[in-house]
Each structure stands twice: as structure tokens, then as C-alpha cells.
């Protein structure tokens, strides 16, 4: 039983880096683009409407500030770890080297909530925007082929149609398979495609901010923090909104918009100069996106009153496009925004699935997952088997599952990982203060403590159903660990003893 508390020696990580079969093709700007590509997506294009209407009102900008601060604390801790252990695996690898195997496994298992379920969420969001784009050109796909069964049934009831006997979100299924094919082909190709998409969607976000600012009505921003009151929430139940508690609830709700900066750390094994470039990319991508998010939310709630998001059709699912059309009347700009959201979500999906495949790779190298998860294609140098399996699972679940079930579980997994990283980097600084670190988190005790407290506070403010489901997922993970991972662990079976001896 004591083996589950053992940590992987740092010498083993150094050996992994030297014999890695992955190509080092990513520079600091490609890595930064990966971070921005993951962050700017479904959150800013979708969650801004629900965050303003159900939670914070015009003070949504403050919700983004709170969520951004929580991320910045975690990002600084990630940056120190990424410079110290530039290997694939992200928070999983960091925990393995500091707090022990069982914690590392739990974090790795929890990251599935972030990356795999995040991929599913993005795929469903993409399907919605793609369908809206087709409708602009009068192309209509049957509703039972663009929704999961539960959502299709609700649609049929709301529109007086015969309830379907079958439903399958075909666009979500297809886009995941396309992204999977790109990832199998190679990281350089995937990064190249991501760079182009990031430039396009970031340009559209800047366009919305600059042009939208000209149409801001200050009356829509007054009062900036509405008085707290009870309103009908998305689940059909009365709940508190606005005021200070609404800002915090809004931060938890829009937190999904920030998910992705840690995906940069999963690419460490493919970075040209990981000890310097990974910290740079993590912090730069987060700061850029936080700044854009604050401006975007101010412009959005300034163009359209937050109360109108609940009464205007499509305002909650496509808030940026609807607000822009209502305020400016520029239909061509609405088409541009919809296209940007549709294409932009592809890069988010690409980065999420890329990150998940590398986490599986790191766990398989340690024996905690079957060998097929670490097999590298001899030509493309990608973990093709685990990527294909991941793609099939994500595509199928995305096609059959409502987005509301996925998004909060995704946020739970991310906040859980952030909390553990803040704790682990502090623990390692205490246990091994003399290790050479390419980046040192400033005021670490303060930063780590704030990161831990804020992330736990945001977890508490997630939907209770999502919390229970996520805890159930972690319990299932422990069962998998004790039934398979523990018995096949390389560390537990003495596979890293040579590095242990060197430390003695």
C-alpha cells in the first residue's frame, strides 16, 4: 500500500525527455497560439449571454476578472512546474513527481473531465454555431440530426412537432473525426492549422470590441451591479442572481471560457525550448485572453441590456452575434462573427484533444494505462492509437449527450487540477528548494494559497449535480487505479529504482 505514496524521481523525467520520440517543432509563439486557441472559443462566444442574464448582469466583466485571477494564480504555478519538468502529462506529471502516485492518478483521471469532456462540450457548441451558419444561407438540417435525443425531444415539444424516436448530433460527430485525423497526421500540421484559426478569431474578437464600443449605451450598464434578486434559472428553478453572489456565481459559470491555457504544458515534449517557452506561452496567452474577455463582456452588456438576453431568440446561445445585430444592424458583421465562432471552435477542439492524448501518453509511459496509449507512429511521430480511440469516444458521446451535462463537470475537473498544482508546486519548493528552476513563481506561499482557496470556492459555486457527478467520476477512477494502475505501475514495480539510487 505504501507504493501509492511514492513519487516518481526527477531523474526519470530527465531520461524520458532524452529518449522521447516526439518531434520538437513548437516555438514560443506557436505555443502561445495553442494557449490562445484553446482559451478563445465556446466560452466567450456562448457563455457571455448566460453569465450576464442568469448571474451577474453588467458586472459580468467582474466575473471574468475573478475567474481570470483564479487562473493567473494557477498559471504562475503551472509555469514553474513546466520549466522544471518539461514533459507531456501536465498536472498529472507534476503531481507524480511531488505528492505521490495515487494523487497523480486522481489528477490525470480528473483531467479527463477537463480535456475529453471539454472536447465534447466544444463539439456540441460547434454543431450549434455550424447549424446557425447554414440557416443564414437557408440550409436546414433536420433537428434530430443536430441534437442529442434529450435536446431533440425538448425541441420537438417546444415547436409542436412529433417527438423523435431517434436523434444523433451528426455535425458534432463529424467534426471530431476530422480533428482526430488532423492530430494523427502530425503536431506540426495541427499547430499550423491552429495558428491560422487563432489569428482569424482573435481578429474578430478585436473587431467586435472596437466597433461594438461605438454602439455602447451607458444606460445598459447602469446599475453596473444590479441588486440581488430571485430569477428563474436555466434548470427551471428559482435561484439568486446579481449582487456580489451573482458575480461569484458568474465567475464559476464563465470559468469554462478560460479552460485551455494549461494545454500549453501538455506540449512540453514537443517544444523546442520548453524550460523558457512553456512559462512564457502559459502566462502570455492567459493575460492576452483575460484582457480581451473583460473588454468583450463590457462591450456586449453595453450594446444590449442584460435582461434582453432571456427574451430575444438565440441571445443565450449566440449572444455576441445577436447583441451585435441588435445594436448595429450590420448583418454582414453578424455573418462574420458566426463564421469566426464556427471556425474558431475547431481550434479549441483541436487543442483540447491534443492535450488529452498527451496526458494519456504520459500515464501510459508510467504503466498506469495499457501500452497502446503510448505507441508512437513511426512516420508521423504522434500517439496515433490513443488519439484515434479518444476521437471515437469523444465523437460518440458528443453526439448523444446534452451540453449542459458536460460543461460543469469540465469546470470541476479543471478547478480540481488547478488546486492540486498550486499545492504541489509549493510542496516541491519546500521539499527540494535547491532544484534548478527555469522559472520561479513570485511570492509562492501567497500565490499558491490564493490559488487553492479561490479554486475551491469556485468549485463550491458550481451546480450541485455536476459536483456529485464529478466526485462519482473520481471514485470510479480510484477503482480503475486499484484494479489496474497500481498493479502495472512501473514505479510500484521497481522500474525507476536506478534513479532512486542516484538520489541517495
Secondary structure, DSSP 8 states (H G I E B T S, - for coil): -GGGG----HHHHHHHHHH--S---B-HHHHHHHHHHHHSSHIIIIIHHHHIIIIIGGGHHHHHHHHHHHHHHHHHHHHHHHHH--STTTHHHHHHTTT-HHHHHHHHHHHHHHHHHHHHHHHHHHHHHHHHHHHHTT----GGGSS-HHHHHHHHHHTT----S----HHHHHHHHHHHHHHHH-HHHHHHHHHHHHHHHHHHHHHHHHHHHTT--GGGGSSSS---EEEE-TTSSEEEESHHHHHHHHHHHHGGGGTTGGGGGGGGGGBTTHHHHHHHHHHHHHHHHHHHHHHHHHHHHHHS-GGGGGTSTTTTTSHHHHHHHHHH--HHHHHHHHHHHHHHHHHHHHHHHHHHHHHHHHHHHTTSS-GGGG---TTT-S-HHHHHHHHHHHHHHHHHS-HHHHHHHHHHHHHHHHHHHHHHHHHHHHH-TTS--SS--TTHHHHHHHHHHHHHHHHHTS-HHHHHHHHHHHHHHHHHIIIIIHHH-TTTTTTTHHHHHHH-
